């Protein structure tokens, strides 16, 4: 079986491949793609795979945008870090998804469901619109529970300047102080109002009101000067540069 993986986190893509090897599932991996733009080009140039594993949040936008730009005839199993409330549309429309971190039992169930399914593989435009609305509707999260000493405190989201991942630990900086956040960087980002916060690369989230200056950087990237940078450099990855400029212009 020819499969395609669309995932912007190398570790997640590697873990999925390793897990697939432990399942009773014979496959040939055609490619691993990490951006909407590259995925659109791939589908336009290659025969359709028999199954696609597709992350929702890619390096340059939501994977649902792929369906708006090209025809995708393959069945899709989405992988997502969105919480249970944000993925209700998937359940309602019987679309397969795997919640990150992916568990082998859930992967086995999704593959079994795929093998039994005779349903159309294309996404209905109405369903696509519902999914886009589901994941793009800003959350009104007001507080964030963080570790302090042997306990926890709550900080205000409006005081969060930025967050970053380091050695698989998520840190947040609020009023110049660094805290440990008991969530992955993707889980945190998906819970924030994305009109106010932007994931500039795989490991950093920045608040719009903490950005002081934007400079051109080599390899068509951008370098940000922010409030209370501590020991961090903030580089907008190349696939996100155009979208980031649009976000800043809103």
N, C-alpha and C positions, 0 to 999 in steps of 0.2 A: 504494500500500500504506500503510495506516494503522499507524503505530508509536508506541510510548510509551517514553520514557526515564525510568528510575528511578535517580537518581544524586544524591548529596548534595554533590559537588564541582563547582561551576560550570565550572571550567576543564576538567575531564574531560568534562563534558557537551558543552561547546562543541567540544572536540577531536574527540569522537565524531561530532558533527553535520558538522563540516568534512570528516572522513574519509569519511563516508557519501556526501558530495557527489562525491567522487572515484571512487566505486565505480559499477559498472554496476547501479544499484539505484534505482528510482524510489519515493519515499516521501513521505508526508504526516505531519509530526510533530504528534501530537495534544496532547502536554503533556510537561513535565519535572517530575518529582516528587522530593522529597528526603527524605521520611520514610516510615516504615512506616505511621503513622497516616493520612497524607494519601493514600497509595497504596490502603489499604483502602477509604477513602471514595470514591476515584475509581472503583475497580472496582465498587463497589456502585451507583454513580450513572450509569455510562456503558456503552455497548455495548463488547464486547470488541475490543481492537485486533487486528491481524493478526500483530503481532510486538512483543515487549517486550525492550528491553535493560535489564538489572537489575543494579545493583551489589549486592554482598553486604552490605557494612558501610554502613548508612545512619545518618542523624543521630540516630535514636532506637532503633537496634537492628539485628538481622540481618534482611535482606529475606525470609528463609525464613519469618519470622513472619507475613508477609502471607498465605501459603497456609493458615495455621492459623486465620485470622480471616475469610477470604472466599474465594469461588470464583474461580480464575484459569484461564480457558479458553484463553488465548493461548499460543503457543510462546514459550519464553524463551531468550535468549542472555545468560548471566551475564557480568558483568565483575568481575574480582577482582584484588586485590593479594596474595592469599594465595600462598605459595610452592608449589612442585611437590608437596611431600609432603601439604600440606593439601587439595589438590584431586584426590587420587586417586579419591575417590568420584565425581567428575564423569566421569572416564574410564570407570570401571567401569560406570556406568549410562548411558553414551552421552548425557550432557547437555552441550549446547554451552556453552563458556565462552571468554572472552578474558582473557588475563593482562595486567594493566596494567604499563607503559604499552602501550596497544593498538597493534599494528602493522597496517599496511594489508593485508599479505599474509594475516595471520591473520583479519582481518575479511572479506576476500574469500572465504576458505575457509569461514568460518562461514555467510556468506550463501548460498554455493553449496550447502552442506549443507542449510540450511533450505529452499531452493527445491526440492530433490530429495526432501525428507522427507515421508512420509505417516503418520508415527507420531502417536500420541495426544499431545495437547499438555499434558495434565494430569500433575502429579507424583504418583506413587504414594506413599501415606503411609509405607511402609517405606523407600523411597528418601529421602524428606524427612527421616526420623529419622536415617538414615545421614549425610546431609549436615550436619545440625545437630550431630551428634556429632563429625563430622570437623573442623568449624571451631570448635567450642566446647571441645574437649579442650585443657586448658592445656599449653603447651609448657614444657619444663624447661630453657630456655635459661639458662645460668649466666653467660656472659660476653658482652661487646659490644666489638667492635673499633672504635676511634675514632682520629681523626687527632691527632697531636701533633708539631708542627714539620714536618719533612720525612718523618716516618715514622708509625708506628701503635703504639698500646698497647692492651691489653685492660683494660677496667674491669669490675667485678663488677655484675651486674644488680641485686643487692640494694642497691648503693650509688647507683643511678640515682634521683635525686629527681624529675626531670621531663624532658620533651623537647618541643621545639617547632619549627615550621617558619617560616622567615623568608626571603623572597626566594628561594624554592625550595631552600633549604638546611636540612637538619635538624640541630638542635643538641641536645645532651644535657648536663644538669648533674649532676655527681657530686661529692659532698663539697665543694660550693661552686664547683667549677671547670667551665667550659664547654668542651665538645668538639664537633667536627664529626663527624656520623655519616653514613656513605656509604650511606644508605638513605632512602627516602621515609618520611614520618610514618606512612603506612598500612602499609608493609612492616614497620616497626619494631613498630607496635602489634600486628600480627597474629602476631608472633613472641614476644610477651610473655605471661606468665601473667595473664590478664585477671581473675583474682581479686585481683591485687595492683596492677594498673595500669588506668587508665580514660582513654579519649579524650574529654575534656570538651567539645571543639569540633573544628572541622575541622583545627586546627593545633596542638593541645596535648594531651600525654599527661601524666598525673599519677600518681605512686606514692601508694598509700593511706597509707603510713607517713610521708609528707612533709607531709600536710595537718594544719595546726594549728588552723584555725578556718573555719567556713562561715557566711557572712552572706547575708541576702536582698539581692537586687540588683534594679534596676528592670527592667521588662518581664518579670517572673516568672522571672528568672534568678538564679544564685547566684554569689557572689564568694568565692574561696578565699584564705586566708592560708597560705603554705607556707614550708618551710625554704629558706633561701638563694634568695629570689625574684629576685635581680639586678634587671633592669629590666623584668620581665614582670608583667602582670596576668593572673590566672587566673579566667576567667568561664565558668561552665557554661552552654552554650547552652540556650535554652528547651525545645526538643524533648527534650533529654537530662535535664532536671532531675529528673523523676520516677524515671527509671531509675537516675540517679546516687545518689539518696537510697536506693534499694533496694540498690545496690552497697555503699554505705557501711554499711548496716545488716546486711550479711552478715558 
